[in-house]
């Protein structure tokens, strides 16, 4: 339902100019003639009548303000760094025309308008409306439109009345564009997988794997009697066991992760990498949950399959660009995710975060100890902000930037070394090795988990 926010009628500079002219006429008459002439009186009366007529016209227009409707339609999917065609329809459902209306769609500050017009001045005819078409390039995450701003004026432009229409499409969520898996690691990973959710692990299954010599204690049910009849030697069948990886990815969407140049910030790269990881592991039939520690806590839940990818992308698109501190601690995020995992399921926990201080490092150590007690695997992947920001610099500028940031880099390095000394697998990454390094780590841990 459309909501109206009003700011009241305000006089414009034209009205103030008329007041100044009337005051000047009266002053000149009093200075030179010591009285006000009939001509001046009639002129001032005419101006006052004209002003009152304009105010009445404005008031009639304002009576129709509650009958104005606004609707915003996105003609393309909301995906980061892609052009999205947008249509804004503003309609006057009242019986009286509204003169001189300036329509302005207040799109989020982080969005960039590529083409078209999001602002126009027009007249709203009864039972009709105006349509604005423009193209924007959105940024990942959750954003809020400021609404549709309408500035209604009288024909002379003496007064204006500003109102903002709040539409149902004011809150938007922009999905990430998954990073493609590099060809250098795509083939090795694919070659180690025999299909969805199936790995070369000996166990009880339906797919025959190989034969091996019988040893005392083997289950007699798996003896291959045909081989015995042919070779006069006992062999047992080994089968391929169905096995799935269990993975939990936690994104700590802190203020540090959001610093930098828009489009190349750490949080954007982490979101794209997480989408790529989810696409990869779900294709292999694995189980995954993605949790976001932003201003609020979001979780995709624990699942697998193609439809679960849509839930993960939806959760990632809920990242809010806010300076407010998260309302939930990292520990609570991890414990909430543990509750969703089936019992006795060994799981890899991956935390994407930027280490800021010793207190945060100690909290992560406490989380790691708890996960170890439950036989889970935990690792921290830290995007180094300086490596993301330096992509915009070249030559001497890049060297100067690294020199200025040296103290911050060393502090982050010391904190990661502190985690490593406490037995936590910690990796510092840049934009180019973020996804490849994470996928290699997951694949190296796969056999140890399943």
C-alpha positions as CSV (number, residue, x, y, z in Angstrom):
1,X,0.0,0.0,0.0
2,X,1.3,3.5,-0.9
3,X,2.3,5.6,2.0
4,X,2.5,9.4,1.9
5,X,5.1,11.5,3.6
6,X,4.4,15.3,3.5
7,X,6.6,18.3,4.1
8,X,4.0,21.1,3.8
9,X,3.5,24.1,1.5
10,X,6.6,26.3,1.1
11,X,7.0,29.6,-0.7
12,X,9.5,29.8,-3.5
13,X,12.0,32.5,-4.5
14,X,9.5,33.8,-7.0
15,X,7.0,34.5,-4.2
16,X,9.7,36.2,-2.2
17,X,10.6,38.3,-5.2
18,X,6.9,39.5,-5.5
19,X,6.9,40.5,-1.9
20,X,10.2,42.4,-2.4
21,X,8.6,44.2,-5.5
22,X,5.5,45.2,-3.5
23,X,7.7,46.5,-0.6
24,X,9.9,48.4,-3.0
25,X,6.9,50.1,-4.7
26,X,5.4,51.2,-1.3
27,X,8.8,52.4,-0.1
28,X,9.4,54.5,-3.3
29,X,5.9,56.0,-3.1
30,X,6.4,57.0,0.5
31,X,9.9,58.5,-0.1
32,X,9.1,60.6,-3.2
33,X,5.3,61.3,-2.8
34,X,4.7,60.9,0.9
35,X,1.7,58.9,0.1
36,X,0.7,55.7,-1.8
37,X,-0.9,56.4,-5.2
38,X,-4.0,54.6,-6.5
39,X,-1.9,52.9,-9.2
40,X,0.4,51.4,-6.6
41,X,-2.6,50.2,-4.5
42,X,-4.2,48.6,-7.6
43,X,-0.9,47.0,-8.6
44,X,-0.4,45.6,-5.1
45,X,-4.0,44.4,-5.0
46,X,-3.6,42.7,-8.4
47,X,-0.4,41.0,-7.2
48,X,-2.2,39.8,-4.0
49,X,-5.1,38.5,-6.1
50,X,-2.7,36.7,-8.4
51,X,-0.9,35.1,-5.5
52,X,-4.2,34.0,-3.9
53,X,-5.3,32.5,-7.2
54,X,-2.1,30.5,-7.5
55,X,-2.5,29.3,-3.9
56,X,-6.1,28.2,-4.6
57,X,-4.9,26.2,-7.7
58,X,-2.2,24.6,-5.6
59,X,-4.7,23.7,-2.8
60,X,-7.0,22.1,-5.4
61,X,-4.1,20.0,-6.7
62,X,-3.1,19.0,-3.1
63,X,-6.6,17.7,-2.5
64,X,-5.8,15.1,-5.2
65,X,-2.4,14.2,-3.6
66,X,-3.8,11.1,-1.7
67,X,-5.1,9.8,-5.1
68,X,-1.6,9.7,-6.6
69,X,-0.2,6.2,-7.1
70,X,3.4,5.2,-7.8
71,X,4.7,1.8,-9.0
72,X,8.3,0.8,-9.7
73,X,9.0,-2.2,-12.0
74,X,12.4,-3.8,-12.6
75,X,12.5,-5.2,-16.1
76,X,15.8,-7.2,-15.4
77,X,16.9,-9.4,-12.5
78,X,18.6,-7.5,-9.7
79,X,22.2,-8.7,-10.1
80,X,25.2,-6.7,-9.1
81,X,27.3,-4.9,-11.8
82,X,24.7,-5.5,-14.5
83,X,22.4,-3.0,-16.1
84,X,18.9,-3.1,-14.8
85,X,16.1,-1.4,-16.8
86,X,13.7,0.3,-14.4
87,X,10.2,1.6,-15.1
88,X,8.5,4.1,-12.8
89,X,4.7,4.7,-13.3
90,X,3.1,7.7,-11.4
91,X,-0.7,7.9,-11.9
92,X,-3.3,10.5,-10.9
93,X,-6.6,8.6,-10.1
94,X,-8.4,11.8,-9.2
95,X,-10.8,13.9,-11.3
96,X,-8.7,17.2,-11.2
97,X,-5.5,17.7,-13.1
98,X,-2.3,18.4,-11.1
99,X,-0.2,21.1,-12.7
100,X,3.5,21.3,-12.8
101,X,4.6,18.1,-10.9
102,X,8.3,17.2,-10.7
103,X,8.7,13.5,-10.3
104,X,12.0,12.1,-8.9
105,X,12.8,8.5,-8.2
106,X,15.1,8.5,-5.2
107,X,17.3,5.4,-6.0
108,X,20.0,4.3,-3.5
109,X,23.1,6.4,-3.3
110,X,25.3,3.4,-4.0
111,X,23.5,2.7,-7.3
112,X,24.7,4.4,-10.5
113,X,22.3,5.6,-13.2
114,X,23.6,4.5,-16.6
115,X,21.0,6.1,-18.9
116,X,17.5,7.4,-19.1
117,X,15.6,9.9,-16.9
118,X,14.7,9.3,-13.2
119,X,13.4,12.8,-12.9
120,X,10.9,14.8,-15.0
121,X,8.5,17.7,-14.8
122,X,5.0,17.1,-16.2
123,X,1.3,17.5,-15.7
124,X,-0.7,14.6,-14.3
125,X,-3.9,14.4,-16.3
126,X,-7.0,12.9,-14.5
127,X,-7.2,9.1,-14.7
128,X,-3.8,9.0,-16.4
129,X,-0.2,9.2,-15.5
130,X,3.5,9.5,-16.5
131,X,6.1,6.8,-17.1
132,X,9.8,7.2,-16.5
133,X,12.3,4.8,-17.9
134,X,16.0,4.6,-16.9
135,X,18.8,2.1,-16.4
136,X,20.7,1.6,-13.2
137,X,23.7,-0.5,-12.2
138,X,23.1,-1.8,-8.7
139,X,25.5,-2.9,-5.9
140,X,25.4,-6.2,-4.1
141,X,23.3,-6.4,-0.9
142,X,20.2,-5.0,0.7
143,X,19.3,-1.4,-0.3
144,X,16.4,1.0,0.3
145,X,14.9,3.4,-2.2
146,X,14.1,6.9,-0.8
147,X,10.7,6.6,-2.4
148,X,9.2,8.6,-5.2
149,X,9.5,12.4,-4.6
150,X,6.8,14.6,-6.0
151,X,7.1,18.4,-5.9
152,X,3.7,20.0,-6.8
153,X,3.7,23.6,-7.8
154,X,1.2,26.2,-8.9
155,X,1.3,27.5,-12.6
156,X,3.4,30.5,-11.6
157,X,5.8,28.6,-9.4
158,X,5.1,30.8,-6.3
159,X,4.5,27.8,-3.9
160,X,5.4,24.2,-3.9
161,X,4.5,21.2,-1.9
162,X,6.8,18.2,-1.6
163,X,5.7,14.7,-0.7
164,X,7.3,11.3,-0.9
165,X,5.4,8.2,-2.0
166,X,6.6,5.0,-0.3
167,X,6.1,2.1,-2.6
168,X,6.1,-1.7,-2.1
169,X,9.4,-1.9,-4.1
170,X,11.4,0.5,-1.9
171,X,13.5,-2.3,-0.3
172,X,15.5,-4.3,-2.9
173,X,18.0,-7.1,-2.6
174,X,20.7,-7.4,-5.2
175,X,22.2,-10.9,-5.8
176,X,25.9,-11.5,-6.3
177,X,27.4,-12.7,-9.5
178,X,29.2,-15.9,-8.7
179,X,32.9,-16.0,-9.5
180,X,33.7,-18.5,-12.2
181,X,35.9,-21.5,-11.1
182,X,39.4,-21.1,-12.6
183,X,40.1,-23.7,-15.3
184,X,43.4,-24.6,-13.5
185,X,41.5,-26.1,-10.6
186,X,38.2,-27.0,-12.3
187,X,39.5,-30.2,-14.0
188,X,41.4,-31.6,-11.0
189,X,38.3,-31.2,-8.8
190,X,36.0,-32.7,-11.3
191,X,38.3,-35.6,-11.9
192,X,38.2,-36.6,-8.3
193,X,34.4,-36.7,-8.3
194,X,32.4,-39.5,-9.8
195,X,29.2,-37.6,-9.9
196,X,26.7,-35.9,-7.5
197,X,27.5,-36.9,-4.0
198,X,29.7,-39.8,-4.9
199,X,33.4,-40.2,-3.9
200,X,35.9,-43.0,-4.3
201,X,35.7,-44.2,-0.7
202,X,35.6,-47.9,0.2
203,X,32.5,-48.9,2.0
204,X,29.1,-50.5,1.7
205,X,27.3,-49.2,-1.3
206,X,25.7,-50.2,-4.6
207,X,28.5,-49.5,-7.1
208,X,31.2,-52.2,-7.5
209,X,34.7,-50.8,-7.1
210,X,37.3,-53.6,-7.0
211,X,38.3,-57.0,-5.7
212,X,40.9,-57.6,-3.0
213,X,42.3,-60.7,-1.3
214,X,40.3,-62.0,1.6
215,X,41.7,-61.5,5.1
216,X,40.3,-63.0,8.3
217,X,37.5,-60.9,9.7
218,X,36.0,-59.8,6.3
219,X,32.3,-60.2,5.9
220,X,31.7,-63.5,4.1
221,X,28.7,-62.0,2.3
222,X,31.1,-60.1,0.1
223,X,33.2,-63.1,-1.0
224,X,33.3,-63.3,-4.8
225,X,32.6,-67.1,-5.3
226,X,33.1,-66.8,-9.1
227,X,36.7,-65.7,-8.6
228,X,37.2,-68.5,-6.1
229,X,35.9,-71.1,-8.6
230,X,38.2,-69.7,-11.3
231,X,41.4,-69.0,-9.2
232,X,40.9,-71.2,-6.1
233,X,41.6,-68.2,-4.0
234,X,39.2,-66.1,-1.9
235,X,38.5,-62.5,-2.9
236,X,36.1,-60.0,-1.5
237,X,34.2,-57.3,-3.4
238,X,34.6,-53.7,-2.5
239,X,32.0,-51.1,-3.3
240,X,31.8,-47.4,-3.7
241,X,30.3,-45.6,-0.8
242,X,27.9,-42.7,-1.3
243,X,29.4,-39.7,0.6
244,X,28.5,-36.0,0.8
245,X,30.5,-33.1,2.2
246,X,29.0,-31.0,4.9
247,X,30.0,-27.3,4.7
248,X,29.1,-24.2,6.7
249,X,30.3,-20.8,5.3
250,X,30.0,-17.8,7.7
251,X,30.5,-14.3,6.3
252,X,31.4,-11.6,8.9
253,X,30.1,-8.6,7.1
254,X,31.9,-6.0,9.3
255,X,32.7,-2.4,8.6
256,X,36.3,-3.4,7.7
257,X,35.0,-5.7,5.0
258,X,33.1,-2.8,3.4
259,X,35.9,-0.3,3.3
260,X,37.4,0.5,-0.1
261,X,36.4,1.4,-3.6
262,X,32.9,0.3,-4.5
263,X,33.0,-2.8,-6.8
264,X,36.3,-4.0,-5.4
265,X,35.6,-4.2,-1.6
266,X,36.4,-7.3,0.3
267,X,32.8,-8.0,1.1
268,X,31.8,-8.0,-2.5
269,X,34.6,-10.4,-3.5
270,X,33.7,-12.7,-0.5
271,X,30.0,-12.7,-1.5
272,X,30.9,-13.6,-5.1
273,X,33.3,-16.3,-4.0
274,X,30.8,-17.8,-1.6
275,X,28.2,-17.9,-4.4
276,X,30.8,-19.7,-6.6
277,X,31.7,-22.1,-3.8
278,X,28.0,-22.9,-3.2
279,X,27.4,-23.5,-6.9
280,X,30.3,-25.9,-7.0
281,X,29.6,-28.0,-3.9
282,X,25.8,-28.1,-4.7
283,X,26.6,-29.4,-8.2
284,X,28.6,-32.2,-6.5
285,X,25.6,-33.1,-4.3
286,X,27.2,-31.8,-1.1
287,X,25.4,-30.1,1.8
288,X,26.0,-26.5,2.6
289,X,24.7,-23.7,4.8
290,X,25.6,-20.0,4.4
291,X,25.3,-17.5,7.3
292,X,25.7,-13.8,7.2
293,X,26.7,-11.8,10.3
294,X,25.6,-8.3,9.2
295,X,23.6,-5.7,11.1
296,X,21.2,-8.7,11.4
297,X,21.8,-12.4,11.3
298,X,20.7,-14.3,8.1
299,X,21.1,-18.0,7.3
300,X,20.2,-20.1,4.3
301,X,19.7,-23.2,6.4
302,X,21.3,-26.5,5.8
303,X,20.5,-28.1,2.5
304,X,21.5,-29.2,-1.0
305,X,20.2,-29.3,-4.5
306,X,19.6,-26.6,-7.2
307,X,16.8,-24.9,-5.3
308,X,19.1,-24.4,-2.3
309,X,21.4,-22.3,-4.4
310,X,18.6,-19.7,-4.8
311,X,18.1,-19.6,-1.1
312,X,21.9,-19.0,-0.6
313,X,21.9,-16.2,-3.2
314,X,18.9,-14.6,-1.5
315,X,20.7,-14.7,1.9
316,X,23.8,-13.2,0.4
317,X,21.7,-10.4,-1.1
318,X,20.6,-9.5,2.4
319,X,24.0,-8.0,3.3
320,X,23.3,-4.5,4.5
321,X,25.7,-1.6,3.9
322,X,25.5,-0.1,7.4
323,X,28.0,1.3,10.0
324,X,25.9,-0.2,12.8
325,X,27.6,-3.1,14.7
326,X,26.0,-6.5,14.4
327,X,23.5,-7.4,17.1
328,X,24.8,-11.0,17.3
329,X,28.2,-12.3,18.2
330,X,30.3,-14.6,16.0
331,X,30.0,-17.3,18.7
332,X,26.2,-17.2,18.6
333,X,26.2,-17.4,14.8
334,X,28.3,-20.5,14.9
335,X,26.2,-22.2,17.6
336,X,23.0,-21.4,15.7
337,X,24.6,-23.1,12.6
338,X,25.7,-26.2,14.7
339,X,22.1,-26.8,15.7
340,X,21.0,-27.2,12.1
341,X,23.6,-29.9,11.3
342,X,22.5,-33.5,11.8
343,X,24.1,-35.3,14.7
344,X,27.4,-37.0,14.2
345,X,27.9,-35.1,10.9
346,X,31.5,-34.0,10.6
347,X,31.4,-30.5,9.1
348,X,33.9,-28.0,7.6
349,X,33.3,-24.5,9.0
350,X,34.8,-21.6,7.0
351,X,34.8,-18.1,8.5
352,X,35.4,-15.2,6.2
353,X,36.5,-12.3,8.4
354,X,39.0,-9.5,8.8
355,X,40.9,-9.6,12.1
356,X,40.7,-6.3,13.8
357,X,41.8,-6.7,17.4
358,X,43.0,-9.2,20.0
359,X,39.5,-9.6,21.5
360,X,38.1,-10.8,18.2
361,X,41.0,-13.3,17.8
362,X,40.3,-14.8,21.3
363,X,36.6,-15.2,20.4
364,X,37.6,-17.1,17.3
365,X,40.0,-19.3,19.3
366,X,37.1,-20.1,21.7
367,X,34.9,-21.0,18.7
368,X,37.6,-23.3,17.3
369,X,38.0,-25.1,20.5
370,X,34.3,-25.8,20.8
371,X,34.2,-27.1,17.2
372,X,37.2,-29.4,17.8
373,X,35.4,-31.0,20.7
374,X,32.6,-31.9,18.4
375,X,35.0,-33.2,15.8
376,X,34.3,-30.5,13.3
377,X,37.0,-28.8,11.1
378,X,37.4,-25.0,11.4
379,X,39.4,-22.6,9.3
380,X,39.6,-18.8,8.9
381,X,40.0,-17.1,5.6
382,X,41.0,-13.5,5.9
383,X,40.7,-11.1,2.9
384,X,43.6,-8.6,3.2
385,X,41.9,-5.2,2.5
386,X,45.1,-3.6,1.2
387,X,45.3,-6.3,-1.5
388,X,41.8,-5.4,-2.7
389,X,42.3,-1.6,-2.5
390,X,45.7,-1.7,-4.3
391,X,44.0,-3.0,-7.5
392,X,43.1,0.6,-8.3
393,X,46.7,1.8,-8.0
394,X,49.6,1.3,-10.4
395,X,53.4,1.7,-10.4
396,X,54.8,4.1,-7.8
397,X,51.3,4.8,-6.4
398,X,50.9,1.1,-5.5
399,X,54.3,1.1,-3.7
400,X,53.5,4.3,-1.8
401,X,50.1,2.9,-0.8
402,X,51.7,-0.3,0.6
403,X,54.2,1.7,2.5
404,X,51.5,3.8,4.1
405,X,49.5,0.7,5.0
406,X,52.4,-1.3,6.3
407,X,51.5,-0.9,10.0
408,X,48.0,-2.1,9.4
409,X,49.2,-5.0,7.3
410,X,51.6,-6.1,10.1
411,X,48.9,-5.9,12.7
412,X,46.6,-8.1,10.7
413,X,49.5,-10.5,10.1
414,X,50.3,-10.8,13.8
415,X,46.7,-11.6,14.6
416,X,46.5,-14.4,12.0
417,X,49.8,-15.8,13.3
418,X,48.3,-15.8,16.7
419,X,45.4,-18.0,15.4
420,X,47.9,-20.3,13.7
421,X,49.8,-20.8,16.9
422,X,46.6,-21.9,18.5
423,X,46.1,-24.6,15.9
424,X,43.6,-22.8,13.7
425,X,44.1,-23.1,10.0
426,X,44.3,-19.4,8.9
427,X,44.9,-18.2,5.3
428,X,45.3,-14.6,4.1
429,X,44.1,-14.0,0.6
430,X,43.7,-11.3,-2.0
431,X,41.1,-10.8,-4.7
432,X,42.8,-13.2,-7.2
433,X,43.4,-16.2,-5.0
434,X,40.3,-15.9,-2.8
435,X,38.1,-18.5,-4.6
436,X,40.9,-20.8,-5.9
437,X,42.5,-21.0,-2.5
438,X,39.2,-21.7,-0.7
439,X,38.2,-24.4,-3.2
440,X,41.6,-26.1,-2.9
441,X,41.3,-26.1,0.9
442,X,37.8,-27.6,0.8
443,X,38.9,-30.3,-1.7
444,X,42.0,-31.2,0.4
445,X,39.8,-31.6,3.5
446,X,37.1,-33.6,1.6
447,X,38.4,-37.1,2.2
448,X,39.2,-36.3,5.8
449,X,35.6,-35.3,6.4
450,X,33.6,-37.9,4.5
